[in-house]
Amino acid sequence: MRFVFGPVASRRFGLSLGVDLSPERKRCNYDCLYCELGGAKPIAVFDNPAPPSEIVREVKSALETCKPDKLTITANGEPTLYPYLDELIDDLNAIKGSAKLTILSNGSAIGVPSVAKALAKLDIVKLSLDAAEMKSFRKVDRPEKSWSDLGEQIESMARFRARYKGELAIEILLVKGANDTEANFAALAAALKKIAPDRVDIGSIERPSAYRVQAASIETMRSLLDRLAGLNAQIIPSAYAAAKQSLDKEALLALLNRRSLSFDEAAAILDDRSIALLNALVANGLVAIKTQSDKRFYALEVIGSK
Ligand code: SF4
């Protein structure tokens, strides 16, 4: 198969079959510091695109033996640069069955009417927004020269949200020393309130990247998360994988004093000893277990009544 890869199973997203629109080489209008595809000069035009019929034929054949939860359009680069995206989405919608048609995009073209119209036909749209402040944006995403205006891009995301009926997720990847400033966090919080996506995922570098850069710490990610109250925001669990913490009783109580901790997050960030300690605090009545929207949390509310 040339365009289809996977399926890839994940606990969070189920079974996803990938559709890569640029299998031979990277074609992107950004050159992000953290890109896992390696560095490459950003481009404005997708040259030599494969016809949609060729891609659809492969997807059809893969769907004969696999029933994925998601059919994910991606690229070695930026899929919205693909010039026949609208036609391709129509064709994939016709054959996807029960799979949710999804796209992973850097969000740069959301202000282009034809792209927004095509993306509106998808079940899930995931856009990147690593920065809402120009200095950080240029540092981390390094767009192609003709790329225009970050403010307009954010407005376009908000306009898209207003008319899009599917699930809109925004992904933010933080790079140490590039987009981890207070100024950017404040700008991101304001932008995301305006966009009002269904979900915000915060992460950092997890695999070898194009340039010599370092991942943001869990504390830095948490500091952004703290600014996004009222939004359905989370640190992606894989970002925790390399950084499980061992916390003593005081540190656990201090953490819960700042905010409640979901069971999922606790399992992702704490080692077994800390989880056991947390459950002992529950048994002692110092920590409560609360439920909200079917999610269970450790919370500190009973402190003071004991
Ligand atoms: S937008 Fe994606 S593909 Fe393009 S440079 Fe950034 S990480 Fe790489």
Residues whose N, C-alpha, C, O or C-beta is under 5 A from the ligand:
A	BS01	SF4	C28 Y30 D31 C32 C35 N76 G77 E78 N106
